[in-house]
Amino acid sequence: MLTKLRLKRIGAKKRPFYRIVVADSRAPRDGKFIETVGTYDPRQQPSAVTLKEDRIRYWLNNGVQPTDTVRALLKKNDISPTSEATSA
């Protein structure tokens, strides 16, 4: 099973809000997921991001690959996906 850290959209039309989730890469974007590890609100200035750092580090150490957007959000919040994955 290929798992990824990715965004799940839950906002209304024209008002995006996202949950950062661990999900099977074959599942639909807003479909089944394993665990919620954060939220992202791009409409706030500056963008509001909340993360469960301990759970994100756990999943990264277990080989989960973040999508490009989630990787950028993690980098902004000083969580380095590359160093966590290589240290395992």
N, C-alpha and C positions, 0 to 999 in steps of 0.2 A: 504494500500500500504506500503510495507516494503522498506524503502529507506536506502541506504548505501553511505558512502564516499568511493570511490574506484578508482583504476587506470584504465585509458582508454589509450591503446597503440596507438600512432600515428606515430611512427618512421618507417624508412625504414627497410628492411631486414638486420639483423645483426647490426642495429643501433637503439636500443630502445630509445624512448622518450615517456613520459607519461603525460597525463593531469589528475589532481585529480578532480574528478567530483562527484556530487550528482546524484545518479541514482536509479531507481527501481531495487530491487535485482533480479527480474525475467527477466530483459532486458539483451540482450547479452553484453559481455564485451565492445565491440566497437560500441554498438548500441545507442539507444535513451538515453538521459540524461536530467536532469533538469537544472543544473547549473555547470559551471566550476569554481572551487575555488582555483586552483593552478596548478603548473607544477613540474615535476621531471625528471632530466636528470642524469641517473646513470653512463654515460660514462665520465663525467667530474670528475677531481680529485681536491678537494673532490666533491662528488655528489652535483649538483645544485638543490635546492628546492626553489620555490617561492610560497608563500601562501597569500591568502586574509584572514587574521586572523579574521576580523570582520564577514565575511560571514561564515567562518568555525564555529566560536562560535555560531552564530545564528542557524545554522543547528544542531549543537550538542545539543543546548538547546531545540530544537524541536524534539529530540528523534532519530536523525539519528545515525546509528551505523557505525563506521569506520571498514574497513577490517583490518586484522592483519598488513599488510604492511603499510597501511596508518596510523594506530595507531603508529607504530614505527617511521614513518617520523614526525608525530605531536609531539611525545615525544622528538625527537632530536631537534625540534624547540621550545621547551618549551610551547607547547599547550597540556594541559592534558585533554584527552577525558573523563576520568572517573570523574574528579571533575566538569567539565562543565555539564555533563549529570545529576549528582546527585544534583546540586545546583538549577535546574529548578523546 
